[in-house]
Structures are given as structure tokens and as C-alpha cells.
Amino acid sequence: MMLSFFDQFASPTLLGLPLIALAMTLPWILFPTPTPRWQDNRLLALQSWFINRFTQQLLLPMNLGGHKWATLFASLMLYLMTLNMLGLLPYTYTPTTQLSLNLGLAVPLWLATVLIGLRNSPTHALAHLLPEGTPTPLIPVLIIIETISLFIRPLALGVRLTANLTAGHLLMQLIATAAFVLLPMMPTVAILTGIVLFLLTLLEVAVAMIQAYVFVLLLSLYLQENV
């Protein structure tokens, strides 16, 4: 029984072909495309307002060099948010519960921020490894610690997104199973459990959006250190 709880995280297949590629391309099909009309519909206006507000808040503390990443960050934010939200629907698959996918997004983007810092200002980028005023005996230890913390950043990005979504999906399935089992024996308790499940679903919708925002926000902070 316990193994079946993790079946929802297995990549679905059709005729022996994994459908994870279809699940990853589906969000781009759902986005409304801009029209040449002078006045857009309400959905396009809401999407444009959301993107503008998000990029404004995200790029506010950055200098002009970091503004070049606005399109990438906005696209990644919408992409992750849509993947997380679609995974809450019944009989769907959430690609962002796979650590390999999240690391595949986190590592190249983190590495790009580090390489930009080393190319533009190598002295400033390397200065993060050794705080100013460090005692001489602690210099080798602090350099090792700061280097390890630097390389842990992409791992933390991927693990944070994977762990939060996986825990939420497992908790929802456990509570739904409990409500289904308790319904014939204790209907009142089952109804209360169903209410808890509904509230948890609302919480998971918020978590799906917040985790996508946190993923992009941390990338912007890494970029801000290097530009």
C-alpha cells in the first residue's frame, strides 16, 4: 500500500514512450498569444499586468546589467507556476516533482550567473569566498566553507522545489485516502477530513505559486551578486 503512494511521481508512458515531454510542453500551449488588436481581452490584459508587476518587483534591486535577464526570469516563473498548478489536477503528472528536472533547470542557470560574475569582475566574484577582516588562521577554513556553500546553491534550489511539491502531493493523497476509508464507517469524521483536504488543496495552490516565485527569486539574488 505504501508503494502505491509514490506511483503518482512515476513518469507516465504510452506505448512504451514517456509522456514527460508532453507534460513539459503543454504549459506553452495553454498560454494565450498576443493579438495585433489595439485592445486585448481580459485574459491577455491580466497576463500582461502580472508579468509587468513580477518583473518590476524582481528587477527593482538590480542594476541595468541584470535587466537583460527579465525575459528569462518571467518565462521561467510562468513555466514553473503552470507546471506546478497543472499537477494539482486529477489524473495529471507533475514534472517538477522530479529532482533531475529541477536540477536540470537550476544548475545551468546558477552556473551562468557564476560565469558572468567571473567574466565581468573576477576580483569581486572571488572576494565572496573570503569575508573582509578574516583572521589569518581561519582563511583556509573559510575559503573551503564558502566554496562548499557556493556549490550547494543549485542543489538547494532543486531539492527545495522537489521536496515541497512532493510532500504536498503525498499529504493530499494520504488525507484523501483516509476520507475515502472513513466514509462508510464514520461519515462525520470523513466529512471533516474532506474539509481539511479542501483547505489543504487551497494551501497547495499557494505553495505551487510561491515555490515557483522563490526559485526565480533566488536565481535573481545569485545574479545580483555577480552583476
C-alpha positions in Angstrom: 0.0 0.0 0.0 2.8 2.4 0.8 4.4 1.9 -2.6 1.2 3.0 -4.4 1.5 6.4 -2.8 4.7 7.1 -4.8 3.2 5.8 -8.1 2.0 9.3 -8.9 5.6 10.5 -9.2 6.5 7.9 -11.8 6.6 9.3 -15.4 3.6 8.0 -17.3 4.2 6.1 -20.5 2.1 5.4 -23.7 3.1 2.6 -25.9 6.4 2.5 -24.1 7.1 6.2 -24.7 7.5 8.5 -21.7 5.0 11.3 -21.7 7.1 13.7 -19.6 8.0 15.6 -22.8 4.3 16.2 -23.5 3.7 17.3 -19.9 6.6 19.8 -20.2 5.4 21.3 -23.5 1.7 21.5 -22.5 2.1 24.8 -20.5 3.3 26.7 -23.5 0.2 25.7 -25.5 -2.1 27.0 -22.7 -0.7 30.5 -22.6 -2.7 33.0 -24.7 -0.8 34.6 -27.5 -0.9 38.4 -28.0 -3.0 39.7 -30.9 -2.4 42.7 -33.2 -5.6 44.3 -31.9 -5.4 47.7 -30.1 -7.3 46.3 -27.1 -6.7 42.8 -25.8 -9.2 40.6 -24.0 -9.3 40.4 -20.2 -7.1 37.2 -20.0 -4.3 38.8 -22.1 -4.6 42.1 -20.1 -4.4 40.1 -16.8 -1.4 38.1 -18.1 0.4 41.3 -19.2 -0.3 43.0 -15.9 1.0 40.0 -13.9 4.2 39.8 -15.9 4.9 43.5 -15.7 4.4 43.6 -11.9 6.5 40.5 -11.4 9.4 41.7 -13.5 9.2 45.2 -11.8 9.4 43.7 -8.3 12.1 41.2 -9.2 14.4 43.5 -11.1 13.9 46.6 -8.8 17.1 46.0 -6.7 19.3 45.1 -9.7 21.4 47.3 -11.8 20.9 47.6 -15.6 23.2 44.6 -16.3 20.7 42.3 -14.6 17.7 43.6 -16.6 18.8 41.6 -19.6 17.5 38.5 -17.7 13.9 39.9 -17.4 12.5 37.8 -20.2 14.2 34.6 -19.0 13.0 35.1 -15.4 9.5 35.9 -16.4 9.2 32.9 -18.7 10.7 30.6 -16.1 8.3 31.9 -13.5 5.2 31.3 -15.6 6.5 28.0 -16.8 7.2 26.6 -13.3 4.0 28.0 -11.9 1.9 26.4 -14.7 3.6 23.0 -14.3 3.0 23.1 -10.5 -0.6 24.2 -10.9 -1.4 21.6 -13.6 0.0 18.9 -11.3 -2.8 19.5 -8.8 -5.5 18.4 -11.3 -6.7 14.8 -11.1 -5.0 12.3 -13.3 -2.2 14.6 -14.2 1.6 14.3 -13.8 3.8 16.9 -12.2 7.3 17.0 -13.8 8.6 19.4 -11.2 8.4 16.6 -8.6 11.4 15.0 -10.3 14.8 16.1 -8.9 16.5 15.5 -12.2 14.3 18.1 -13.9 14.7 20.7 -11.2 18.5 20.3 -11.1 18.5 20.5 -14.9 16.9 23.9 -14.6 18.9 25.1 -11.5 22.4 24.1 -12.4 22.8 25.7 -15.8 21.2 29.0 -14.6 23.3 29.1 -11.5 26.4 28.3 -13.5 25.5 31.1 -15.9 25.4 33.6 -13.0 28.7 32.5 -11.7 30.4 32.6 -15.1 29.0 36.1 -15.7 30.5 37.3 -12.4 33.9 35.7 -13.2 33.9 37.3 -16.7 32.8 40.8 -15.7 34.5 41.3 -12.3 36.6 38.2 -11.3 38.1 40.0 -8.3 34.7 40.9 -6.9 33.3 37.4 -7.6 36.2 35.7 -5.8 36.0 38.2 -2.9 32.8 36.5 -1.8 34.9 33.4 -0.8 36.7 35.4 1.9 35.0 38.0 4.1 36.9 41.1 4.8 38.8 41.2 8.1 39.1 37.4 8.5 41.8 36.3 10.9 44.8 34.7 9.1 44.4 31.2 10.7 40.8 31.0 9.6 41.4 31.9 5.9 41.8 28.4 4.5 38.8 27.1 6.5 36.5 29.9 5.4 37.5 29.6 1.8 36.6 25.9 1.9 33.3 26.6 3.7 32.3 29.4 1.3 33.2 27.3 -1.8 31.1 24.4 -0.5 28.2 26.8 0.2 28.6 28.2 -3.4 28.3 24.7 -5.0 25.4 23.7 -2.7 23.2 26.5 -4.1 21.9 24.7 -7.2 21.3 21.6 -5.2 19.3 23.6 -2.7 17.2 25.1 -5.5 16.3 21.8 -6.9 15.7 20.0 -3.6 13.6 22.8 -2.2 11.2 22.7 -5.2 11.1 18.9 -5.3 10.6 18.4 -1.6 7.8 21.0 -1.2 5.8 19.7 -4.1 6.3 16.0 -3.3 5.4 16.5 0.4 2.2 18.4 -0.6 1.1 15.7 -3.1 1.8 12.9 -0.6 -0.2 14.7 2.2 -3.1 15.3 -0.1 -3.2 11.6 -1.2 -3.0 10.4 2.4 -5.8 12.6 3.6 -8.0 11.7 0.5 -7.4 8.0 1.2 -8.3 8.5 4.9 -11.5 10.3 3.9 -12.5 7.5 1.5 -11.8 4.8 4.0 -13.7 6.6 6.9 -16.8 7.4 4.8 -18.7 4.2 5.3 -17.6 3.8 9.0 -17.6 7.4 10.3 -19.3 9.8 7.9 -18.9 12.8 10.2 -15.2 12.3 10.5 -15.0 11.7 6.8 -16.7 15.0 6.1 -14.4 16.8 8.4 -11.4 15.1 6.7 -12.8 16.2 3.4 -12.9 19.8 4.6 -9.3 19.5 5.7 -8.5 18.2 2.3 -10.2 21.1 0.6 -8.2 23.6 2.7 -5.0 21.7 2.1 -5.7 21.9 -1.7 -6.0 25.7 -1.4 -2.7 25.7 0.5 -1.1 23.6 -2.2 -2.2 26.1 -4.9 -0.5 28.8 -2.9 2.6 26.6 -2.4 2.7 25.9 -6.2 2.9 29.6 -6.9 5.2 30.6 -4.1 7.7 27.9 -4.8 7.9 29.0 -8.5 8.5 32.6 -7.3 11.1 31.5 -4.7 13.0 29.5 -7.4 13.3 32.6 -9.6 13.8 35.0 -6.7 16.9 33.0 -5.5 18.3 32.9 -9.0 17.9 36.7 -9.2 19.7 37.1 -5.9 22.6 35.0 -7.2 22.7 37.1 -10.4 22.6 40.3 -8.3 25.8 39.2 -6.5 27.6 38.8 -9.9 26.5 41.8 -11.8 
